[in-house]
């Protein structure tokens, strides 16, 4: 009897097979297309579903609308994009509106489009159909104009002979000028920094604007930070009702507070610190059951006493999200009457605080903790340099009397915290920070690496322990917590890092359980070598970005299962939320969370994560402009530098002397066809096989310093550039038709 024919069993795809197929597709792809591609039927589709769930959890793919999958960073097939400028060939460039992922968004080239007398140009938002043409590049075919990219333009005014004007934008992302029609200049004078509103309509030519605010001349004191403030839409004028509320504030009530005024708590900050909201103290634990242990206190200004949910101060603080720090000024989250007044822990003045006691054993394990609402009186305002000098044997009038009773116990307790830190394997990246010193006239005196002492690490570890206590306490009392979360690196980033390390005879173990300590071992191997800066940079770029969220996934970089920001409510709204939750959960009086706010926490987390990114971008821009102004009279000079970034369009370099950043365009490299090796972070010459790699030391010549945009252009000393001929296009051969 003939056996019935059975179809041959199709082998199930592996996790890597599915990932490779998704990566190969130009757009997003659903489970139905995947099942068809691998000829999966019945129960095999359940296996496919499990594989997709694993890949999504690992960060190797992302799920979009209608459960369609793509590689992380992939764009949807149709999206709203913002036209930002043009490339060297005059083609329009765009970026996706609402990009919220890590890393640089893919490039979008917009095909020519017009309808009647309307055409798309810089500043427009269009709904576009997207088609991937390379891993990090898309072609966009406009469907319709849906709006303008921004309502306001910041730039420098120029008057033309015909009575019209031009606005040269301060943003380096905007390549085109703007037109000021006759009668729309508001009396602006040539060279003035102005804020403009876009005028309606678009015709062929420059986009028209009207001057709304004159901000003084570029180059005047404080104009640099003004540019960064306006360019990033940072609120900097407090509404009258918030100012009035802050002015009416007074001393915190003593009722229901624990009295800590006899304990010599001290603040330790930088010389240029503008707010003092945390104080510390430590003593040996007197409990005989804890020999060699420590009793520590971290006291934090009681901002929740003054800023109540929904009031004028709270609304403005939430809008700002955090304070923003520039070399010449600070844009505070709270008015000065609070940030430098009743919420600043000034020496010898009574201040309300929220304090946490914690007890450590001799090895740094926390045995217990306790939160109190208290009244304190700071014994001294100390600086990091002062405290470190005292610890090293050089005291002054202030630190001398405090050395034995206060400073020495703090260092001894920190030794226990440091031992615990080393055991859990905190990611220890060494990325230098720049200090820009500004004189009274607003000019840069010097730019230097910011010193890093053990006293910095002491305060950092005391604050981390207090933050852990806050997160644990909110879980214990079952109150919502705004966690500070930091995910582990994605599979894709880890694969790229391993590929790079392999080229340097270094390795990162494979497996699900990557730990910060594994990165530290690599960093230790290259410490002191020529590759130290390079490897630190690449490891940093492999990391995820820390954000705020009510959903806890732990903090990978700190090696902690739970972590929240508690220690800076003057300057971070996240910390104020944590304070309010503690006040509510521990029944510490007024100023707690509203009872019905839990559904709001996810949105609040996204908002304050966004304001944090906005502040960081503004701070970087301001420093870049100050540094560019500082070096603008040294065009033609040679500097020692290292390659800090490698892209298809050139090299980013960082100067050794000042930490200043700039670009070497690909047209300034020697004549060759330069191919971008993303895995090895380098450009390789097709003909010469020369290599320009991340971290490589170079001598560079400054060829351009644009103080308007804060950008600098360099060339490599001793090399003959390709010249003025345009760089090779992204597209080889004929451009794709729209």
N, C-alpha and C positions, 0 to 999 in steps of 0.2 A: 504494500500500500504506500502510495506516495505521500510523504509528509507535506503538510501545508506550508506554503512559502511564508516566511516571516521576514519583515523588513530588517535590514542590517542595522544594528544598534549604532547610533551616531555617538562618538565620544563626546563627553561633556567638555565645554571649554574651561580652561583654568582661569583663575582670577586675573592673571597677566594677559591672557587672550582677550578677555572682555575689556580690560583697561586699554590695551593696544588698539582694539577696534574703535572704542569711543574716541580715543585721541586722533584716530585717522580720519574722522568724519568732519566735514566742513561746518556743521551746525550741531544742534542738539539732537539726541536720538532717544526714542522711547523703548520700552521693554518689548513691544510688538516687533519693531524692526530688529532688535537684537536677537529675539527668538527666531525670526525668519533667517537672519544671517547665519546663525549656527544650527539651523534646522532642528530646533528644540520643540518638543511637544509634551503635553500632559504634565507629569510630575517633574520633568526636567525644568519646567518654567519656575517651579518653586526654588530649585537650586540656583537658577539665574537671579531670582529675586533676592536670595540670601547673599549672593556675590555682590550685587549692586549695593545692598545695605552695608556690607563690609567696606566696600570701596568708598562709599559716602562717609562712613564713620571715620575712615582713615584720612579723609581729606583728599583722596586721589581723584574723585569726581565730585561734581556739584549737581544738585537736582534743581531744575527750574520749574516753570509753569507746566501743568499737565503731566507732571512726573517724567519729564524728559531730561536726559543726562548729558553732561559734557565735561571736558577737562576743567579743572579750576581756572578761573579767569576767562573762560570762553564766553563770548557774547551771544545773546539770543538772535534769532533770525530776523526779527524786526524790533527796532528800539528807537527811542528818542536820543538823538546825539546833538552835541553842541559844537559848532564850528569854531575852532580856536585860532586858526592861522593858515599859513601856506608853507609848502616845502620849497626847496631850491628850484624846482621846476614849475612853481606857481600853482601846484595842485592843492586844493583845499584839504586841510587836516581837521579832524574832529575827535572828540572823546565822548564816551557814553555818559549820559546824565545819570547821576545817582550811583556811580561806581563806588561800592563799599567793601571791596575785597583788598587783601594785602598786595603790595607790590604795584608796579606801574601798569596802568591799563593798556590793553592792546591799542596799536595805532589804527586809525580809521581814515582812509582816503575817500573823499567824497567826489562822486562823478558830477560833471557839469549838469546844471538843471536850471530851467527858467520856465515861467508861465506868464504870458503876456509881458507886462513891463516889470514883473517881479522876478528877481533872481536871488539865489542863496549866497550869503557871504559871511565874513567873520562876524560873530556875535549872534547868528541865527541858531535857533533850535529847530531841527527837522526830524520828522519820522522817516526812518530810512530802513531799507531792506539790506541786510548785511551778509556778505559772503567772505569767508576766510580765504585769503590768498597766500598767507604764510602763517607760521606758528603764532607770531605776535602782531599780525597785521590783517586788516579787513578792508574790503572795498564796500562803500555804502552808496546805494542808489536812493536818492531822496524820493519820498512819496508825497509829502506835503510839509509846508512850514507850520510849526505849531507854536512858535513864540520866540521871544528874544532871550538870549543867554543870561543877561544881567541888566538890571535897571540902571546901574550907575557905572561911570568910567572915571578912573583917577589918572591924571596925567599932567604934563607940563604944557602950558599954553604958548602958542606962537602966532603972532599977527602977520598976515599976508598983505601985500600992497593993495589988493582989490577990496580990502575991508572985511574979508572973511578970516577965519582963524583955523588953526590945526591943533589937535591935542595929540601929543606923543605919549602913549600909555606907559605907565610905570611897570606894568606886568610884562615879564619877559615872554609870557605865553601869547601875548597879543602882538601880532606882527604888523597889523595895519593901523595907520593913524585914523583919527576921527575928524569930521568937518564941523566947524562952528560957523553957522550962517550969520550974516549981518544981523546985528541987534540981539544976538544970543550970548554975548561974551561977558555980560554983567560987569563990564569995566575992567576985566582981567588984563594985567600987563604982561608983556613977553617975559617968559622965564618963571612965571608964577605956577605953583602947584594948585590945581583946581579939581573940584569934584563936579562931574557932569551927569545930567540925565540924558538918556537916549531919547531922541525925538521919534515919533511914529513914522512908519513907512520905510520902504527900502527901494531905492532905484540904483541903477548902475553907478558905481563910484563909491566914495567914502560914506560911511554911515554918519548922519547928522546928529549933533548933540547940543545941549544948552548948558551953559555954566551955571551951577546952583550954589557953589561955595568956593571962596578963595581961601587957600590955606597957607599963604606965604610962599617965599621962594625956596626952591630946592637947594639944599646946602645950608640953610639957616639952622640954628640949634633946634633939635627935636623934630625937624622935618622928616628925618629918616624913619623914626618910629611912627610918625603920623601916616606915612605911606603904608607901612605894614598894617597899621590899625584899619585904615580905610580899605586897603586892597583885600583884606580878609574879613570885612564886615564885622569887626569886633565892636560891641557896644562899649562906649567909653564915657558917655555923659549920663549921670544918674538922674532919673526923673525926680521932680521936686518932692513928691510924696515920700520917696525913699530917703532923700537927703534930710527931710524934716523928721522922719522917724528915727534916723541915726542920731541927729542932733539932740533929740529929746531923750536919748538913752542915758542911763546913770549907773551907779554901782549895782552889782548883782546883790540880791537879798541874801542875807546870811541864814535865814530860816531854812531848816531842813537840810543844811549843808554840813558836811564833816569838816572840822577845822584842821587844816594842814599847814597853818601859817608858821608853826614852830619848826617845821622840817625845811632844811636849807636846799630846796629845789633850785636848780640853775638852768638857764637857757644857754644853748651852745649853737651858734650859727656862724655864717660867713661874715666877713667884715662889711660886705655890701648888702646884707640881709635887710629887707624892708618890713618884715613882720615876724613876730616872736610868739608863736602859738603852742610851743611844746617845751616842757621842762622835765628834768630827770633827777633822780637821786637813787642811791643804793647804800645798803649796809649789810654786814654779815647777819645771816639768819640766826636768831637766838634760840631757835627750837633745837633741843638736844637730839631730836630724831633726824635732824638734817645737818650733820656735821659738814663744815666747809661750804654750806649753801648760802644763798643770797636772797635778801628781800629788796625788791626794786619798786620804784614808782615812776610812772610816766603820767604827767598831768598835762591836759590839753585845754585850751581856752574854751569856755562854755558858750559857744556861738548859738546853740539852740535856745538859750535863755533870751537872746536878743532878737533872733530871726525866727518868727513863728510861721507855720504853714499857711500859705495864701496871702500873707501881708505884703506890703509894697516892697520891703527889703527882700523877701523870699522870692517874689516874682522876678525881680531884677537879678538876684543871685542865680536863679535857675537859668535865666536867659543867657547869662555870661558863662555859667558852668564852672569857671575857674578863673583865677587871676592869670594875667599874662605879663611876663617879665622881659623888659628890653634893657639894653645897656644904660639908657639914660632915664628911664621911667618905669613905673609899673601901672598897668591897668587893673585895679583891684576888683575882686568879686564883690566886696562890701565897701561902703564909703569909709573914708579915712577916720571918721569919728569912732568907728568900730575896729577896722583893721589895724590902725595905729593907736587906738584909744582903749576902749573898755575890753576889747578882745585881744589886746597885746599884753603879754606877761612881762610887764616892766618891773625892774628891780624896786623893792621896798614899797610896792603898791598892792593893795588887796585886789585880787582878781578871782572871779568865779571860774571854776574849772570842772571838767569831768576827768577823773583820774582812775587809773588801773594799778592796783598793787599786784605784783606777781612774785612768786617764790620759786627759785631755781635750786636744784641740787648742785653739787660741786662739778658735775659733768655738763651742766647746762640744760638738763631736762626740766621742764616746767612741772612743778608739783601741784600748784593751784593758782587761782587768781581771784580778784574781787574788784568790782567797779563801785565807785562812790561819786556822788556829786558833792563838790567840796569848795572851800575857800582857801586860796594859797597866797603866798607872798614871796616872790622870787628873791633869792639871796644875791644873784648877780647875773648880768648879761655878759656872757663869755663868747669868745670867738674860737674857731677851730685851731687857729695858729697859736693863740694864747694857751689853750688847754694842752696842746701837744708840747709846746715849749716848757710848760710847768712839769709835765710828765717826764720830759727829758732832762730836767734839772735846772731850768731857767725860769724862775718865777718873777712876777711883778707885784705891785702893791695890791692888786685885786686877787691874783691867784695864790699868792703866798699864804695868806690865812686859810684859804680853801683847799690847799693841796692835800693835807692829811685827812680832814674830816669829810671832804666831798669828792675831790678829783681822783685820789688813789682808789677809794672803794668803787668808783664808777669803772675804772680800768680793770679792777680785779673781777667785778661781776661780768664785765664784757668778755674777759678771758673764758668764762664758762659759756657765754652765749656763742662765742667764736668756735669753741670746741663742738657745740651742737651744730653750728652752721657747716663746719667742715665735714661732720659725719653725714649730714643729709645730702651734701653735694650740690651746693648752690652754683649756678652758672656764673663763672668769674671772668667776664669779658673785660679787656683793658682797652677802652676807647677814650682817648684824651678829650677833655672839654676845653673850649677856648674862653678866655676872659678878656673882654673888650673894656678898656679903661677910658672913660670919657672925661674931658675937662669941663670947666664951668661954661665955656663957649660952645659946647656940644661937639668939639672936635676929638678925634681919637688920639690919645696920648700913646697907647701901646696895646699890643695884642700878644697874649702869652698863654701857655697852657695853665689851666687852673690847678693849683697844688692839691694833692690828695694825701691826707694824713690818717694815722690810726684813729684820731678823734672823729673824723668823718665816718669811719666804719663803726665806731662805737655807737654814735647816735643812730646810724642806719639800722644796726642790729637791735637796739632798744626799741626803735619805732616798729620794726618788723614784728617783734615779740608782742608789742601792744596791739598791733593790727590783728595778729592771730587770736589773741585773747578776745577781741571784739567779735570776730566771726564765730568763734566757739560759743561765746556767751549768747549771741542772738539765736543760734541753733538751740541752745539749752532752754531759752525762754520762749521758743517758738514764735519769733518775730521775723518779719521779712528782712533780708540782708542784701545790700548792694555789694556783691562780691567783686573783688579785683581778680579777674581770671586771666590765665595765660596758657593757651593750648600748647601741646607738644608740636614739633614741626611736622608738616605733612609728609606723606610718603614721597611725593614728587620732589620736595625740597631736599629731603634726606638723600634721595637717589642722586640728585645733582651735586650735593655736598660730597658724597662718597666718590663720585666720578672725579671731582676736583682733587680731593685728598689723595686719590690713587696716583695722580700725576706727580705728587710730591713724596711718594713712598710712605704715605700715612693712611690709616684705615679707621673706619668707624664700624663697629660690629653691627651686623644685621639682626633683625628680630623685632618683635612688637614692643619690647620694654626699653626703649632708649631713655637714658637718664642724663641729667645735667653733668654728672661726674664724668661721663664718657667724653663729653666735649672738653671738660677741664683737662683730662689726660692729654688730649691732642694739643691744647693750648700750652700745657706745660712743656711738651716736647719741643715746641718751636720758640719758647721764651728765650729772648736774647739773640735769636738767629735773624738772618735777613728776611725770613718769611713771617716773622711774628705779626707785623701789622696786617699783612695780607690774610693770614689764616684767621685772625681775630675778625676782620671785616667779613670774610666769607661765612664764618660761623654765625655772626650777627645776622646776616642776610637770610640765613636758613631758618631763623626763628619766626614764630608767629607773633602777632601784635597783641599786647595786653589790652583788655577792654573791661568795661563795667557791665555786670549782668546779675540779675537775681537768681540765675541758674548756675550752680557751682560745678565747675569741672576741675578746680584746683589751680595752683600756680606752678607751672612747669619750671620756670626759671629759678624760682626760690625753693623748689622741692617741697612745696607745702600742699596739704590736702584741702585746706580752707584758709582764705585770706581775704581781708577787707581793708579799705582805707579808713582809718579812724583819727589819724594824728594831725591833720591840717584842715580843719573846717573853716578857717579864715579864707583859704584860697582854693578849696575844692568842694563842690556841692555834694559829691559822693560821700565825703566824710561827714557832712552835716546830716545827711540821711541816716548814716550809721549812728550818729549821736542821738538823733530823734528816736530811732528804734530802741536804743539802749534805755533812754529815758522812759519810754512807754513800757518796755518789757520788765524793767526793774522798779517801776513805779517811783521814779525819782522826782516827780513834780511836773510842772508845766513845761510845754515846749516839745512834747512827744509827737509821734506820727499820727496823722488822722486815721481813724479806725477803718476807713473804707479805701485805703490807698493801694492795696496789694496789686489790683489789676493794672495800676499805672507804672509799676516798677520796670517792666520790660521796656516801655517807651522811654522812661527816664534814663535807663542805662544806655540806650542807643544815643539819646540826646547828649548826655555828658561825655560819652566816648567821642562824639563828633566835635564838641567844643574843645576837648583836649587836643585832638588832632589839629583843629583850627589854630589853637594857641601855639602849638609846636611849629606849625608852618610859618606863622607870623614872626615868631622869635628867630627862626632860621633866616627868614628874609631880611629882617632888620640887621642881624649880624653880618649877612652877606653884603648889604649896602654900606654899612660902616666900614667893613674891610676893603671894599672896592674903592671907596672914597679915600681911605688911608693909603692905598697903593696907586691911586690914579696918577700921581706925579712921578711914578717909576716905570712908566711904559718904556719898553726897550731894555729894562734890567733883566738879569738872569737870576733864577731862584732854584734852589734844590727842592725837589717835589717827589711825590709818589703817586702812582696811578691809583685812584680811589674808585673808579667805575669804568666799565668797558661796555660800549654799546655799538650798534651797527653804524652809528653816525659819528663816532669818535671816542676819545678818551676823556674822562673826568680826572683832574689831578688836584691834589691837596699840597699846599706849600708847607715845607718843614718849619719855616721861620714863624709863620703866623697862623697856620691852619686854614688859610684862605683856600677857597675852592674855585675852580674854573674849568674850562673845556678846551681840549685840543680837537678842533673839527677834523673830520677825516680828510678834508682837502689840505690840511696842514701837515699831514703825514707824508713820508717819502712816497714817490711815485710807485704804485703797485695797486693790485686789486685786493682789498683787505676783507677777509672773511671773518665773521664773528663766530668764535667757538664759545658757545654759551656755557657749556659744562666746565671748561677750563678757564673761563673768565678772561679771554684774551682775543686779540685780533691777529690773524696770521696772514702774511703776504703770500698770495698765490704764486708769484714769480720768484720772490727772493727768499720765501719761507721765514722771514723775520717775524718775531713775535713781540707784541706789546701786551703785557699781562697785568692784571690787578696786583697792586702792591709793588710793582717794579719801580726802582729809583730812577729818576730822570733829572736832568737840568733843563729848565724850560725858560723861554723868553716871553715876557708879557707883551702882547701885541695890541690889546684893546682892554680898556677898563671903562665900562658904561655905568656911571653913577646913577643914571636914571632907573635902570633895571636891576642894578647890583650884580651884573654879570661880567666875567673876565674871560678873555680868550688868550690862549698861549700857543706857542709852537715849540718844537723840540730843538734845543741848542745844537748847532752843528749839522742839522739835517736840512736837505733841500725839499721844501714842500711840493706837493703835486701842482701847486699854482692855483690860478683863479678858475680853471675849468671846473664845471660842476661835477659833484660827486655822482657816481653811478647810481641810477635809480634802483628802487626796491624791486621793480619789475624788470625781468630780463626779456629782451626782445620787445615785442609789441605790447602796449598796455592793454589790459582787459577792457572790452567795450562795456559801456554802461547799459 
